[in-house]
Amino acid sequence: LAGTAFKQVVRYTGHEILQNWKLIRVNHNLIEADQVSATVDD
């Protein structure tokens, strides 16, 4: 039972990290896009 619970926690945590990483990547890309457009405006 403990082993199963541990696997579920690892899977859940891994999923959360993956989701957060995707969000971080999207935000990073948006920030870069803003910087590029700001540079073009200048």
DAGISUL-V487375 format. One record per backbone hydrogen bond with DSSP energy under -1.0 kcal/mol. CO is the residue of the C=O (numbers start at 1). NH is the residue of the N-H. If there is no record, write none. Layout:
# DAGISUL-V487375
co/nh
CO/NH
CO/NH
This chain:
# DAGISUL-V487375
co/nh
1/5
2/6
3/7
4/8
5/9
6/10
7/11
8/12
9/13
10/14
11/15
12/16
13/17
14/18
15/19
16/20
17/21
18/22
19/23
20/24
21/25
22/26
23/27
24/28
25/29
26/30
27/31
28/32
29/33
30/34
31/35
32/36
33/37
34/38
35/39
36/40
37/41
38/42
